[in-house]
Amino acid sequence: MSFRLSTCSTSLRAPLARLTTTTTPVTRRHLSAYGYEQAKALAFTNYGEPKDVLRLHGHSISPAHKDLVTLRFLASPINPADINQIQGVYPSKPNFSTTLGAPEPTAVGGNEGVAEIISAGGSVKGFQRGDWVIMRSPGFGTWRTHAQTTTENLLKIEDKSGLTPLQAGTVSVNPCTAYRMLKDFVPLKEGDWFIQNGSNSGVGRAAIQLAKLWGYRSINIIRDRSDPSATEAMKQDLKDLGADIVLTDTEAMDKSFRNVIKEATNGGREQISLALNCVGGKLVNSMAKILADNSHIVTYGAMSREPVTVPAGLQIFKNISYDGFWVSRWSDANPEEKKKTVEHVLDLVREGKFKDTPFDEVKWEWETKGEELIKAVQGTLQGFRSGKGVFVFGRT
Ligand SMILES: NC(=O)c1ccc[n+]([C@@H]2O[C@H](COP(=O)([O-])OP(=O)(O)OC[C@H]3O[C@@H](n4cnc5c(N)ncnc54)[C@H](OP(=O)(O)O)[C@@H]3O)[C@@H](O)[C@H]2O)c1
């Protein structure tokens, strides 16, 4: 992927930006006298902890021409994988380039988001000013006010009516992951069960809702909270979303777990043949033990950083398959299916059948300080959070 950006010096940029700023909220644009868009990006030149390597970098973008479109970002989430990518431990590498005008090759953080096209070059086809777009692949760098690219890197949201930027900006990773894992590994029918851990994650919450819509029944494992009332509130929250059963990881690792599941599944006569694993570690073995012969355990996350150990007996005698799923690879291999999946989820959102994950909105205005933005990124992998961090862009 290549970004064609022009840059100007910081000393020149700031006064020009002030001169050309208007007072209309929402539409206020930071343009220089020659139509150069003033942009800011959370960028890094080396791998490391976000607080150590990220900085807010200013640059300018030339007017869109030929096949280029200029984007203004509206909402970009802070996903766990984004942090891993900055740490240098994620398989999909960021795009380090010199096009941002920094002295060293620089990458922009963030992989997911929605942007509005604010201008399009003369040979751009099928996209126009005002369209909302999401990124076709990871590595785009979405924690930025503006970007310029060609349309092959973008998926257009065909109908943005009834959608918030937050909904459009978070559809392509978590809901798509849940959707494909429920559809592509085991042919579940109405009434069938599946089990998952990490059930309060964005993916987990999407899986609960999609399963409910499709008539599947879910057993959901969450992390125990130190405050029992907080645990109960979390259980109720997921049940309100459509979860059939919600247990804590402590309960799932207790010897009573098997009986609890037996009771819920008509004495074990209703089989469970799919498990979704966000967490890893010993919890996966507890889930594996209650699965039917020939089941699939699909690992998509490793939040505990503990490995999944595979008991030989479960493989030999029950033929349990241990699969992995990575939405980036799936999207690259299935671009049309990806578009359909995104559109289907957005239809459900519009119809009020798919609720937003709890979000922790981080406002990004033109004046917002880099430290505030970086603090929100650094907090993503720490402790229990009330919601997923999402940059919501204001007057940029
Ligand atoms: N393979 C793929 O294609 C794909 C796609 C999307 C996401 N993912 C992965 O899926 C995971 C969840 O992503 P997300 O965006 O849905 O996350 P999210 O909404 O930010 O939520 C993170 C979840 O992880 C749990 N968690 C945090 N630290 C934990 C720990 N030490 N042990 C156990 N659980 C812990 C949290 O539990 P609490 O609710 O208790 O706080 C929360 O439910 C991440 O590993 C992400 O990289 C993979």
Ligand as a Chemical Component Dictionary entry (heavy atoms), coordinates in Angstrom:
data_LIG
# 
_chem_comp.id                   LIG 
_chem_comp.type                 NON-POLYMER 
_chem_comp.pdbx_formal_charge   0 
_chem_comp.three_letter_code    LIG 
# 
loop_
_chem_comp_atom.comp_id 
_chem_comp_atom.atom_id 
_chem_comp_atom.alt_atom_id 
_chem_comp_atom.type_symbol 
_chem_comp_atom.charge 
_chem_comp_atom.model_Cartn_x 
_chem_comp_atom.model_Cartn_y 
_chem_comp_atom.model_Cartn_z 
_chem_comp_atom.pdbx_ordinal 
LIG N1  N1  N 0  -8.091  -13.323 15.097 1  
LIG C1  C1  C 0  -8.803  -12.291 14.704 2  
LIG O1  O1  O 0  -9.112  -12.137 13.523 3  
LIG C2  C2  C 0  -9.238  -11.303 15.715 4  
LIG C3  C3  C 0  -10.182 -10.312 15.415 5  
LIG C4  C4  C 0  -10.598 -9.448  16.420 6  
LIG C5  C5  C 0  -10.041 -9.556  17.683 7  
LIG N2  N2  N 1  -9.100  -10.498 17.918 8  
LIG C6  C6  C 0  -8.514  -10.685 19.238 9  
LIG O2  O2  O 0  -9.544  -10.967 20.128 10 
LIG C7  C7  C 0  -9.214  -10.493 21.403 11 
LIG C8  C8  C 0  -10.337 -9.592  21.868 12 
LIG O3  O3  O 0  -10.381 -8.465  21.012 13 
LIG P1  P1  P 0  -11.529 -7.379  21.155 14 
LIG O4  O4  O 0  -11.237 -6.256  20.255 15 
LIG O5  O5  O -1 -12.831 -8.052  21.057 16 
LIG O6  O6  O 0  -11.252 -6.958  22.651 17 
LIG P2  P2  P 0  -11.863 -5.870  23.589 18 
LIG O7  O7  O 0  -13.255 -5.556  23.179 19 
LIG O8  O8  O 0  -10.888 -4.767  23.725 20 
LIG O9  O9  O 0  -11.912 -6.691  24.943 21 
LIG C9  C9  C 0  -10.810 -7.316  25.494 22 
LIG C10 C10 C 0  -11.293 -8.533  26.233 23 
LIG O10 O10 O 0  -10.179 -9.242  26.724 24 
LIG C11 C11 C 0  -10.397 -9.606  28.062 25 
LIG N3  N3  N 0  -9.124  -9.624  28.760 26 
LIG C12 C12 C 0  -8.251  -8.618  28.943 27 
LIG N4  N4  N 0  -7.172  -9.048  29.601 28 
LIG C13 C13 C 0  -7.378  -10.354 29.870 29 
LIG C14 C14 C 0  -6.635  -11.338 30.544 30 
LIG N5  N5  N 0  -5.448  -11.068 31.076 31 
LIG N6  N6  N 0  -7.153  -12.590 30.642 32 
LIG C15 C15 C 0  -8.353  -12.855 30.097 33 
LIG N7  N7  N 0  -9.107  -11.967 29.434 34 
LIG C16 C16 C 0  -8.628  -10.717 29.330 35 
LIG C17 C17 C 0  -11.311 -8.514  28.607 36 
LIG O11 O11 O 0  -11.997 -9.098  29.663 37 
LIG P3  P3  P 0  -12.964 -8.256  30.640 38 
LIG O12 O12 O 0  -14.240 -8.160  29.914 39 
LIG O13 O13 O 0  -13.041 -9.100  31.823 40 
LIG O14 O14 O 0  -12.300 -6.940  30.869 41 
LIG C18 C18 C 0  -12.190 -8.202  27.411 42 
LIG O15 O15 O 0  -13.311 -9.034  27.381 43 
LIG C19 C19 C 0  -7.870  -9.804  21.259 44 
LIG O16 O16 O 0  -6.864  -10.742 21.589 45 
LIG C20 C20 C 0  -7.812  -9.476  19.793 46 
LIG O17 O17 O 0  -6.485  -9.351  19.306 47 
LIG C21 C21 C 0  -8.702  -11.366 16.978 48 
# 
loop_
_chem_comp_bond.comp_id 
_chem_comp_bond.atom_id_1 
_chem_comp_bond.atom_id_2 
_chem_comp_bond.value_order 
_chem_comp_bond.pdbx_ordinal 
LIG N1  C1  SING 1  
LIG C1  O1  DOUB 2  
LIG C1  C2  SING 3  
LIG C2  C3  SING 4  
LIG C2  C21 DOUB 5  
LIG C3  C4  DOUB 6  
LIG C4  C5  SING 7  
LIG C5  N2  DOUB 8  
LIG N2  C6  SING 9  
LIG N2  C21 SING 10 
LIG C6  O2  SING 11 
LIG C6  C20 SING 12 
LIG O2  C7  SING 13 
LIG C7  C8  SING 14 
LIG C7  C19 SING 15 
LIG C8  O3  SING 16 
LIG O3  P1  SING 17 
LIG P1  O4  DOUB 18 
LIG P1  O5  SING 19 
LIG P1  O6  SING 20 
LIG O6  P2  SING 21 
LIG P2  O7  DOUB 22 
LIG P2  O8  SING 23 
LIG P2  O9  SING 24 
LIG O9  C9  SING 25 
LIG C9  C10 SING 26 
LIG C10 O10 SING 27 
LIG C10 C18 SING 28 
LIG O10 C11 SING 29 
LIG C11 N3  SING 30 
LIG C11 C17 SING 31 
LIG N3  C12 SING 32 
LIG N3  C16 SING 33 
LIG C12 N4  DOUB 34 
LIG N4  C13 SING 35 
LIG C13 C14 SING 36 
LIG C13 C16 DOUB 37 
LIG C14 N5  SING 38 
LIG C14 N6  DOUB 39 
LIG N6  C15 SING 40 
LIG C15 N7  DOUB 41 
LIG N7  C16 SING 42 
LIG C17 O11 SING 43 
LIG C17 C18 SING 44 
LIG O11 P3  SING 45 
LIG P3  O12 DOUB 46 
LIG P3  O13 SING 47 
LIG P3  O14 SING 48 
LIG C18 O15 SING 49 
LIG C19 O16 SING 50 
LIG C19 C20 SING 51 
LIG C20 O17 SING 52 
# 
